[in-house]
Amino acid sequence: MRHIISVLLENESGALSRVAGLFSARSFNIESLSVAPSEDMSASRMTIVTSGSDAVIVQIVKQLDKLIDVIEVSEITSDEHVEREIAFVKIEDKSINKKMMADFSKNEFLKIHKTKNNEIIIECVDSPKKINEFLKSVKKIAVKIVRSGSVGINSN
């Protein structure tokens, strides 16, 4: 089962490496990883997406919580939460017809960026499921696809 783990950790050299090392040492796969400054400038928020049974995830959370740089750790997918991901898709102008462009323009989760080399970049911010659906719909005309990985927060 897919899980999102949120880790608040100190901005210290090697902190990210120690967290990744914990996963590596136990042969757990990290599907996506996002790290950015948090509301506290001395700490960063790390969002890890991984898969495993509930028992395995509980063990990972306990082991993460023991790391010296970790301030707080929680598994957020077991409660109500909001999850988003961003994807950029580069497409040549000539690959898009007017109807497709109109559909893209109407979608509230898509933003279109024009480039100088006869290409457009479509920015999509949505749930991973919706991102996957969107990417499937443009896969044949996409020149390049870049995804961020998920970030999430409990909503209760």
C-alpha positions as CSV (number, residue, x, y, z in Angstrom):
1,M,0.0,0.0,0.0
2,R,1.2,3.5,-0.8
3,H,2.0,5.9,2.1
4,I,3.1,9.5,2.5
5,I,5.4,10.2,5.4
6,S,6.0,13.8,6.5
7,V,9.3,14.5,8.3
8,L,10.3,17.8,9.9
9,L,14.1,17.8,10.3
10,E,16.8,20.2,11.2
11,N,18.7,21.9,8.5
12,E,22.0,20.1,9.2
13,S,24.6,18.7,6.8
14,G,23.9,15.0,6.2
15,A,20.3,15.0,7.5
16,L,18.8,14.0,4.1
17,S,21.5,11.4,3.7
18,R,20.7,9.8,7.0
19,V,17.0,9.6,6.2
20,A,17.7,8.1,2.7
21,G,20.2,5.8,4.3
22,L,17.6,4.4,6.7
23,F,15.4,3.4,3.7
24,S,18.4,2.0,1.7
25,A,19.7,-0.1,4.6
26,R,16.3,-1.8,5.0
27,S,15.8,-2.2,1.2
28,F,12.7,0.1,1.2
29,N,12.0,2.0,-2.0
30,I,11.4,5.7,-2.0
31,E,8.9,6.4,-4.8
32,S,9.2,10.2,-4.5
33,L,11.0,12.6,-2.2
34,S,10.4,16.3,-1.8
35,V,12.3,18.6,0.6
36,A,11.8,22.3,1.2
37,P,12.1,24.9,3.9
38,S,9.3,24.8,6.5
39,E,7.6,27.5,8.5
40,D,10.6,27.3,10.9
41,M,13.7,28.5,9.0
42,S,16.0,26.2,11.0
43,A,14.0,23.1,9.7
44,S,12.9,21.6,6.5
45,R,9.9,19.5,5.6
46,M,10.6,16.2,3.8
47,T,7.7,14.4,2.2
48,I,8.5,10.8,1.3
49,V,6.2,8.5,-0.7
50,T,6.8,4.8,-0.2
51,S,5.0,1.5,-0.3
52,G,4.6,-1.2,2.3
53,S,2.2,-2.8,4.7
54,D,0.9,-0.8,7.6
55,A,3.2,-2.7,10.0
56,V,6.3,-1.9,7.8
57,I,5.3,1.8,7.7
58,V,4.8,1.9,11.5
59,Q,8.4,0.5,11.8
60,I,9.8,3.1,9.4
61,V,8.1,5.9,11.2
62,K,9.5,4.7,14.6
63,Q,13.0,4.4,13.1
64,L,12.8,7.8,11.5
65,D,11.8,9.3,14.8
66,K,15.0,8.0,16.4
67,L,17.2,9.9,14.0
68,I,19.0,12.7,15.7
69,D,18.0,15.4,13.1
70,V,14.3,14.5,13.0
71,I,12.1,16.9,14.9
72,E,8.7,15.3,14.0
73,V,7.5,12.5,11.8
74,S,4.1,11.3,10.8
75,E,2.4,9.1,8.3
76,I,-0.3,11.3,6.8
77,T,-2.2,9.0,4.4
78,S,-4.0,7.1,7.2
79,D,-6.0,10.3,8.0
80,E,-7.9,12.9,5.9
81,H,-5.3,14.8,3.9
82,V,-4.7,16.9,0.9
83,E,-2.1,15.6,-1.6
84,R,-0.7,17.4,-4.7
85,E,1.9,17.0,-7.2
86,I,3.2,19.1,-10.1
87,A,4.0,18.0,-13.6
88,F,5.4,20.0,-16.5
89,V,4.8,18.8,-20.1
90,K,6.7,20.3,-23.0
91,I,4.8,20.0,-26.3
92,E,5.5,21.4,-29.8
93,D,3.0,24.0,-30.9
94,K,2.3,22.1,-34.1
95,S,1.2,19.0,-32.1
96,I,-1.8,20.8,-30.5
97,N,-5.0,21.6,-32.3
98,K,-7.4,24.5,-31.4
99,K,-9.8,22.2,-29.6
100,M,-7.1,20.6,-27.5
101,M,-5.7,24.1,-26.6
102,A,-9.2,25.3,-25.6
103,D,-9.7,22.2,-23.4
104,F,-6.3,22.9,-21.7
105,S,-7.3,26.5,-21.2
106,K,-10.6,25.6,-19.5
107,N,-9.0,23.2,-17.0
108,E,-8.5,24.9,-13.7
109,F,-5.6,22.6,-12.8
110,L,-3.6,23.5,-15.9
111,K,-1.6,26.5,-16.7
112,I,0.0,27.1,-20.2
113,H,3.4,28.7,-20.6
114,K,4.6,29.7,-24.1
115,T,8.2,29.4,-25.0
116,K,10.3,31.1,-27.6
117,N,11.0,27.9,-29.6
118,N,7.5,27.1,-30.9
119,E,6.7,25.0,-27.8
120,I,4.4,25.2,-24.9
121,I,4.9,24.0,-21.4
122,I,1.7,22.8,-19.6
123,E,1.9,23.0,-15.9
124,C,-0.5,20.6,-14.1
125,V,-1.0,20.7,-10.3
126,D,-3.4,18.1,-9.0
127,S,-3.6,14.7,-7.2
128,P,-1.3,12.0,-8.4
129,K,-4.3,10.1,-9.9
130,K,-5.4,13.1,-11.9
131,I,-1.8,13.9,-13.0
132,N,-1.5,10.3,-14.3
133,E,-4.7,10.7,-16.3
134,F,-3.5,14.0,-17.8
135,L,-0.1,12.5,-18.7
136,K,-1.7,9.5,-20.3
137,S,-3.8,11.9,-22.5
138,V,-0.7,13.8,-23.7
139,K,1.9,11.1,-23.8
140,K,1.9,10.7,-27.6
141,I,2.6,14.4,-28.2
142,A,4.8,15.2,-25.2
143,V,8.4,16.1,-25.9
144,K,9.4,16.0,-22.3
145,I,7.7,15.3,-18.9
146,V,8.9,16.4,-15.5
147,R,7.2,15.5,-12.3
148,S,7.8,16.7,-8.7
149,G,6.6,13.9,-6.6
150,S,3.8,14.4,-4.0
151,V,3.5,16.7,-1.1
152,G,0.7,16.4,1.5
153,I,-0.7,17.7,4.7
154,N,-3.3,16.4,7.1
155,S,-6.6,18.2,6.7
156,N,-8.2,17.4,10.1
